[in-house]
C-alpha cells in the first residue's frame, strides 16, 4: 500500500487498529502545528494551552500510556476544542478527537485532508505549482509513517524525525520562528509555559520525545489548572518535572546501593578485608537506605509534605557526611582497598567513595521543595 492521496490514505487507515490511527493523526497534526505562530498574539494566547493539551493527549494516547482513561479523553476534548477558523487548529483538534472511542478512519483521513494541510501550510487551494509540491510532500511523509507503522509499535513512530529525509518546509519553519521569537522576548505573557511547549515540540520534530511518563503526567493535569492560565500551567509542569527528576535520581541511587552491596560481598570469591568493617557502607548501607525508602513513600503522595522532605534531606546529608568522614580517616587505605576489590572507578563501589548519586538525590529533593 502506498499513500499518495486522500483516497489511498483512507483505504490504508481502514485496515489499521485504533492506536495506529491515533499515531498517524497526531503526526499529521504535529507537522502543521507551527502555523500557530502566524496567529495574532491575542489568538496565540487563547489557543496555546488548548492546542498543546490536545496534541500531548494525542501523542501519549498513541503511545498507549493512558491506561483506562476514556472518560478523561472525552472530557478533555470537549473542554479543550475551541471555536476557530484556523486550519492548523482544525487538524490538532481532529487528531485529539481520533483518540476517542474505538477510532474512526474517516477522522484520521480528515486530519490529512488536502484542504486542511494545504491551508495550514499557507497555500491557497488553487492547484498552482507550490500547492502541488506541498501536497506531494504531505503525502510522502504520511506514506513514510504508514510504512513504519506496518511493523512497529505506534509509540516508536515518535522516535522518528517528524520530517523524513527533508527539512521542515520553509513556510512552516518561518511560522515556527515566530513562536521562538515570542519566547526570546521574555514577555511575561508567556511565562515558562511557552518554553516547555517549544522543548516538547522540538523533541518530537527531532524524533527525541520527552519521556512518556513525564508527558503522561502533564497530559493529566487537572482541567481547572489548564483553564487558570499559562502561569498556573507552567508552575504545575515545573512541579511534575521536579518530582519526575527526583524519582529518576532515586532509581540511580538505589542501583548504586545494590552494586555497592555486591562489591562488599565480593565478586568471584573475593571478600572484603576486615579492616573496613567500621565503614558506614560495611553496615549494609542502612544509614542511606532508610531515608531513601522514606523519600520514596513521601514522593509517591499527590502532595508531598515539605516538612517531611526537609527531614529526609537532613538524614541523607548526615549519611553523606559520615561517608566523607570515614574517607578522611582511612586515607590511602581507600585506594588500596579499591584495587584489592577490583571496584571500577566509575562509581560502582562503596557509596562513601562515590557520593555523586547521593548528592544528586539531595539536590533533586531541594529542587522539588523549591516548587511546592
Residue pairs with C-beta under 8 A, 6 or more apart in sequence:
1 8
1 11
1 12
1 15
1 146
2 8
2 143
3 9
3 12
3 139
3 142
3 143
3 146
4 139
4 143
5 114
5 139
6 109
6 112
6 113
6 114
9 109
9 112
9 139
9 142
9 146
10 105
10 106
10 109
12 146
13 21
13 24
13 105
13 108
13 109
14 105
16 24
16 105
16 149
17 103
18 102
18 103
19 61
19 62
19 64
19 154
20 149
20 154
21 98
21 103
21 104
21 105
21 107
21 108
22 58
22 61
22 62
22 95
22 98
22 99
22 103
22 108
22 154
23 62
23 63
23 145
23 149
23 154
23 155
23 157
23 158
24 108
24 111
24 112
24 142
24 145
24 146
24 149
25 58
25 94
25 95
25 98
25 107
25 108
25 111
25 112
26 55
26 58
26 59
26 61
26 62
26 95
26 98
27 141
27 142
27 145
27 157
27 158
27 162
28 91
28 95
28 111
28 112
28 117
28 138
28 142
28 145
29 55
29 58
29 88
29 91
29 92
29 94
29 95
29 111
30 55
30 59
30 162
30 201
30 204
30 205
31 117
31 138
31 141
31 162
31 163
31 172
32 87
32 88
32 91
32 92
32 116
32 117
32 120
32 121
32 172
33 51
33 55
33 88
33 92
33 201
34 88
34 168
34 172
34 173
34 175
34 176
34 179
35 86
35 87
35 88
35 120
35 121
35 122
35 172
35 175
36 44
36 47
36 48
36 51
36 86
36 88
36 89
36 175
36 179
37 44
37 175
37 176
37 177
37 178
37 179
37 182
38 122
38 175
38 178
39 47
39 86
41 182
41 189
43 84
43 86
44 179
44 182
45 189
45 230
46 82
47 82
47 84
47 86
47 89
48 193
48 194
48 197
48 230
49 193
49 226
49 229
49 230
49 233
50 80
50 81
50 82
50 89
51 88
51 89
51 92
51 93
52 197
52 200
53 76
53 80
53 219
53 226
54 76
54 77
54 80
54 81
54 92
54 93
54 95
54 96
55 92
55 95
55 96
56 200
56 215
56 218
56 219
57 66
57 73
57 76
57 77
57 80
57 96
57 99
57 219
58 92
58 95
58 96
58 98
58 99
59 158
59 204
59 209
59 215
60 66
60 212
60 215
60 216
60 219
61 73
61 99
62 99
62 154
62 155
62 157
62 158
63 154
63 155
63 158
63 212
63 215
64 154
64 155
65 155
65 212
65 213
65 215
65 216
66 72
66 73
66 216
66 219
66 220
69 220
70 100
72 220
73 99
73 100
74 100
75 223
76 96
76 223
77 93
77 96
77 97
77 99
77 100
79 223
79 226
79 227
80 93
80 96
80 226
81 93
81 96
81 97
82 89
82 93
84 90
87 115
87 116
87 117
87 119
87 120
88 120
90 116
90 120
91 111
91 116
91 117
91 120
94 107
94 110
94 111
94 116
95 111
97 107
98 104
98 107
98 108
98 111
110 116
112 138
112 139
112 142
114 125
114 135
114 138
115 125
117 134
117 135
117 138
118 124
118 125
118 131
118 134
118 135
118 138
119 125
121 134
121 138
121 169
121 171
121 172
122 171
122 172
122 175
123 130
123 131
123 134
123 171
124 131
125 131
134 169
137 166
137 169
140 164
141 163
141 164
144 160
144 164
144 165
145 157
145 160
148 156
148 157
148 160
149 157
155 212
158 204
158 207
158 209
159 207
159 208
159 209
160 207
161 205
161 206
161 207
162 168
162 204
162 205
162 206
162 207
163 205
167 173
168 176
168 205
179 194
179 198
180 198
182 190
182 194
183 190
183 194
183 195
183 198
189 230
190 230
191 230
191 231
191 234
192 234
192 237
192 238
193 230
193 231
193 233
193 234
193 237
194 230
195 234
196 234
196 237
199 210
200 210
200 215
203 209
203 210
209 215
211 244
213 244
214 240
214 241
214 244
217 240
217 244
218 237
218 240
221 233
221 236
221 237
221 240
225 232
225 233
225 236
226 233
235 371
238 371
239 368
239 371
239 372
242 364
242 367
242 368
242 370
242 371
243 299
243 304
243 368
245 364
245 367
246 295
246 299
246 361
246 364
246 365
246 367
246 368
247 299
249 357
249 360
249 361
249 363
249 364
250 292
250 295
250 296
250 299
250 361
250 364
252 357
252 360
253 288
253 292
253 357
253 358
253 360
253 361
254 292
256 347
256 348
256 351
256 354
256 357
256 358
257 285
257 288
257 289
257 292
257 351
259 348
259 349
260 281
260 285
260 348
260 349
260 350
260 351
261 284
261 285
263 272
263 341
263 343
263 348
263 349
263 350
264 272
264 281
264 282
264 350
265 271
265 272
266 272
266 341
267 342
270 340
270 341
270 342
272 282
272 337
272 341
273 337
273 340
275 333
275 337
276 282
276 330
276 337
278 326
279 326
279 330
279 350
279 352
280 287
280 288
280 319
280 322
280 323
280 326
280 351
280 352
281 323
281 350
281 351
281 352
285 351
287 318
287 319
287 322
288 316
288 319
288 351
288 358
290 315
291 312
291 315
291 316
291 319
292 316
292 361
294 308
294 312
294 315
295 309
295 312
295 316
295 361
295 365
298 304
298 305
298 308
298 309
298 312
299 368
304 368
304 372
306 369
306 372
309 365
309 368
309 369
309 372
310 369
312 365
313 362
313 365
313 366
313 369
316 358
316 361
316 362
316 365
317 362
319 358
320 355
320 358
320 359
320 362
322 352
323 350
323 351
323 352
323 355
323 358
324 352
324 355
326 352
327 334
327 352
327 353
334 353
337 343
338 345
338 349
338 353
341 349
343 349
343 350
343 353
347 354
347 356
347 357
348 354
351 357
351 358
